[in-house]
Every structure is written in structure tokens, then in C-alpha cells.
Amino acid sequence: MKKFLLMCCLFLGITAVSYAQGGGRNRMSAEDRAKELQGQLKLTDDQTAKITAIYKEQRTKIDSVRNAANGDREAMRGAMMPLMTATNAKVKAVLTPEQVTEFEKIQKERMDRMIQGGGGGPQK
């Protein structure tokens, strides 16, 4: 019984630490997001670098919105939607017309998965 209780405490401790370090979510870094797009859209190295910078800028702005909202989900959502729209517009400005078409298709598929409750991350 003591071993079982010890194992439960250890498990809870590890879980708490992992949530504290990662914010409780599996967020992709700007570099990872750009590399994912590089594979999906066959981006050049220059395009990948520009998109990485765009995603880094977005992450900074989103973090400041999160801090300002103090956990108010509606306030965060209201502030983040324009940020995401602006980020997508900046990404599209870097892409070729063919890549824009594919990017929009990927975005639509991701939104469809989120609406169905499956999350918006890459499918493995």
C-alpha cells in the first residue's frame, strides 16, 4: 500500500512539473511550425526564415495578450483572432499563389479538426 501511494505521489509530481514547464499544452515553437509548413508547402529556405520570424512575432504578441487577459478566455479569444488573421495574411504574403492555395487548404482542414474536437495540430 505504501509503495502504491508513493508511486501515485511521484506520478502527480511529475505531471505537475511537466504542466508548469510547458504551460500544459503541446505548443509548437516558431521554428517547428515553419519547418512543418516547409515540408507541406515545399518552402525555400528564405521563405522558411521569413515565416519563422512571423511566427516568433506572433508568439510574443500572444504571450502578452495571455498575460493581460489574466485567464479571461473570452478576452483572450477576442484579442487573438485578429492576431491570427494578421499572421496568416503575413504568411500568405511570403508564399507563391500555388502555396497560398495549399496553405488555405491546410488551414481549413485544421479548423475542421478543431471544430470536431480533434485539435488543430498536425496529423501523425
NORZINOR-V118852 format. One record per pair of residues at least 12 apart in sequence whose ideal C-beta (glycine too) atoms are under 10 Angstrom apart, sorted by sequence separation. I is the first residue (numbers start at 1). J is the second residue. D is the distance in Angstrom with one decimal. If there is no record, write none. Layout:
I_J_D ; I_J_D
This chain:
65_77_9.8 ; 91_103_6.8 ; 92_104_8.1 ; 110_122_8.6 ; 34_47_8.7 ; 35_48_7.1 ; 38_51_8.1 ; 65_78_9.4 ; 66_79_9.1 ; 107_120_9.3 ; 110_123_9.4 ; 34_48_5.1 ; 37_51_6.2 ; 38_52_9.5 ; 62_76_8.7 ; 65_79_4.5 ; 66_80_8.7 ; 109_123_8.6 ; 34_49_8.0 ; 37_52_9.5 ; 64_79_9.4 ; 65_80_6.0 ; 88_103_8.0 ; 92_107_9.8 ; 34_50_8.7 ; 35_51_9.6 ; 88_104_8.8 ; 91_107_9.6 ; 106_122_9.4 ; 31_48_9.0 ; 34_51_4.6 ; 35_52_8.5 ; 62_79_8.8 ; 33_51_7.8 ; 34_52_4.1 ; 37_55_9.1 ; 61_79_8.9 ; 62_80_6.2 ; 65_83_7.0 ; 33_52_7.9 ; 34_53_8.8 ; 61_80_8.8 ; 88_107_6.9 ; 31_51_9.9 ; 32_52_9.5 ; 34_54_8.4 ; 30_51_8.4 ; 31_52_5.7 ; 33_54_9.5 ; 34_55_6.0 ; 62_83_6.3 ; 30_52_5.2 ; 33_55_5.1 ; 34_56_9.2 ; 58_80_9.5 ; 61_83_5.5 ; 62_84_8.6 ; 29_52_9.1 ; 30_53_7.9 ; 32_55_9.1 ; 33_56_9.7 ; 84_107_9.8 ; 30_54_8.1 ; 31_55_8.1 ; 30_55_3.6 ; 31_56_8.5 ; 33_58_9.2 ; 58_83_6.3 ; 61_86_9.0 ; 62_87_9.2 ; 29_55_8.2 ; 30_56_4.3 ; 33_59_9.2 ; 57_83_9.6 ; 58_84_7.6 ; 61_87_8.7 ; 28_55_8.8 ; 29_56_8.7 ; 30_57_8.5 ; 30_58_7.7 ; 58_86_8.2 ; 59_87_9.7 ; 30_59_5.8 ; 57_86_9.7 ; 58_87_4.5 ; 29_59_8.0 ; 30_60_9.6 ; 57_87_7.9 ; 58_88_9.6 ; 28_59_9.8 ; 27_59_8.4 ; 54_86_9.5 ; 55_87_7.2 ; 58_90_8.5 ; 54_87_6.1 ; 57_90_8.3 ; 58_91_9.5 ; 54_88_9.4 ; 27_62_9.5 ; 54_89_9.8 ; 55_90_9.4 ; 51_87_9.6 ; 54_90_4.8 ; 55_91_8.2 ; 53_90_9.3 ; 54_91_5.8 ; 51_90_8.4 ; 54_93_9.1 ; 23_63_9.7 ; 50_90_8.6 ; 51_91_5.7 ; 54_94_7.4 ; 50_91_8.7 ; 53_94_9.7 ; 23_66_9.0 ; 50_93_9.0 ; 51_94_5.9 ; 47_91_9.3 ; 50_94_4.8 ; 51_95_8.5 ; 49_94_9.6 ; 50_95_9.8 ; 48_94_9.3 ; 47_94_5.3 ; 46_94_8.6 ; 47_95_7.0 ; 47_96_8.7 ; 41_91_9.7 ; 44_94_9.6 ; 43_94_8.3 ; 43_95_7.9 ; 44_96_9.6 ; 47_99_8.0 ; 43_96_9.5 ; 37_91_7.7 ; 41_95_6.8 ; 42_96_9.6 ; 41_96_8.8 ; 42_98_9.3 ; 43_99_7.3 ; 34_91_9.3 ; 37_94_9.9 ; 41_98_8.7 ; 42_99_7.6 ; 33_91_9.7 ; 37_95_9.0 ; 41_99_4.6 ; 40_99_9.2 ; 41_100_9.1 ; 41_101_9.8 ; 42_102_8.9 ; 41_102_5.5 ; 37_99_8.8 ; 40_102_7.0 ; 41_103_6.2 ; 40_103_8.2 ; 37_102_9.6 ; 40_105_9.6 ; 41_106_8.0 ; 37_103_7.4 ; 40_106_6.1 ; 37_106_8.0 ; 36_106_9.4 ; 40_122_8.7 ; 39_122_9.5 ; 36_121_9.4 ; 36_122_5.9 ; 33_122_9.6 ; 32_122_9.5 ; 26_119_9.0 ; 28_121_7.5 ; 27_121_9.5 ; 28_122_8.3 ; 26_121_7.0
